[in-house]
Amino acid sequence: MGWRNVRNKLRRTMAEVLEIPGEVALDLPKIILVGNVHVVIENHRGIVEYTTESVRVLVPAGEVAVRGRELVLRNILPDELCIEGQIESLCFT
């Protein structure tokens, strides 16, 4: 087992003991998808690409790609953003 796995396991255990949400303790993005029209991504590191058909967002473990039609960034905050439009896919890369 590598050092990264040991560290993540320790973080998970500490999060459970201290009742801290996993996304906070493990530095993971929190993604909320509402139907196919609205997605909120918390704990992001910035926008890599933005068009009306594709939004790529940097997260601690890589990127989240949202594809669709008429995509619009509604809110952009330091650690949260909201994308609206006809969402066709969401994937981690």
C-alpha positions as CSV (number, residue, x, y, z in Angstrom):
1,M,0.0,0.0,0.0
2,G,1.4,3.4,-1.1
3,W,1.9,6.4,1.1
4,R,-1.0,8.2,-0.6
5,N,-3.4,5.3,0.2
6,V,-2.3,5.3,3.9
7,R,-2.7,9.1,4.1
8,N,-6.2,8.9,2.5
9,K,-7.3,6.1,4.9
10,L,-6.0,8.1,7.9
11,R,-8.0,11.1,6.7
12,R,-11.2,9.1,6.2
13,T,-10.8,7.6,9.7
14,M,-10.2,11.1,11.2
15,A,-13.2,12.5,9.3
16,E,-15.4,9.8,10.7
17,V,-14.2,10.3,14.3
18,L,-14.5,14.1,14.1
19,E,-17.7,13.9,12.0
20,I,-16.2,16.0,9.3
21,P,-17.7,15.7,5.8
22,G,-15.5,13.4,3.6
23,E,-15.2,16.0,0.8
24,V,-13.6,18.4,3.3
25,A,-11.2,16.0,4.9
26,L,-10.1,14.3,1.7
27,D,-10.0,17.5,-0.4
28,L,-12.6,16.2,-2.9
29,P,-15.0,18.1,-5.1
30,K,-18.6,18.1,-4.1
31,I,-20.9,18.0,-7.2
32,I,-24.6,18.5,-7.0
33,L,-26.5,17.7,-10.2
34,V,-30.2,18.8,-10.5
35,G,-31.8,17.0,-13.3
36,N,-30.0,17.8,-16.6
37,V,-30.2,21.6,-16.2
38,H,-28.1,22.6,-13.2
39,V,-24.8,21.5,-11.7
40,V,-22.9,23.0,-8.7
41,I,-19.2,22.1,-8.2
42,E,-17.7,22.9,-4.8
43,N,-14.0,22.8,-4.0
44,H,-12.8,23.7,-7.5
45,R,-9.4,25.1,-8.5
46,G,-10.5,27.1,-11.5
47,I,-11.9,26.9,-15.0
48,V,-9.8,25.3,-17.7
49,E,-12.3,25.7,-20.6
50,Y,-15.6,27.5,-21.1
51,T,-17.8,27.4,-24.2
52,T,-21.6,27.0,-24.6
53,E,-21.0,23.3,-25.3
54,S,-18.2,22.4,-22.8
55,V,-17.0,23.5,-19.4
56,R,-13.9,21.9,-17.9
57,V,-13.2,22.6,-14.2
58,L,-10.0,21.9,-12.4
59,V,-10.5,19.9,-9.1
60,P,-7.9,18.5,-6.7
61,A,-7.9,15.1,-8.3
62,G,-7.9,16.2,-12.0
63,E,-10.8,17.7,-14.0
64,V,-14.5,17.6,-14.2
65,A,-15.9,18.0,-17.8
66,V,-19.5,19.1,-18.3
67,R,-20.8,18.8,-21.9
68,G,-24.1,20.0,-23.2
69,R,-25.9,22.8,-25.1
70,E,-26.4,26.5,-24.1
71,L,-24.1,26.1,-21.0
72,V,-23.8,29.2,-18.9
73,L,-21.7,29.9,-15.8
74,R,-24.2,31.4,-13.4
75,N,-22.1,31.8,-10.2
76,I,-18.3,31.8,-9.9
77,L,-17.1,32.0,-6.3
78,P,-13.6,31.1,-5.1
79,D,-14.6,27.6,-4.1
80,E,-17.9,27.1,-5.9
81,L,-19.4,27.5,-9.3
82,C,-22.8,26.9,-10.9
83,I,-23.3,25.8,-14.5
84,E,-26.8,25.9,-16.2
85,G,-28.0,24.7,-19.6
86,Q,-28.9,21.4,-21.3
87,I,-26.4,19.1,-19.6
88,E,-25.7,15.9,-21.6
89,S,-22.7,14.5,-19.7
90,L,-20.5,15.0,-16.7
91,C,-17.3,13.1,-16.3
92,F,-14.0,13.0,-14.4
93,T,-10.7,13.1,-16.4
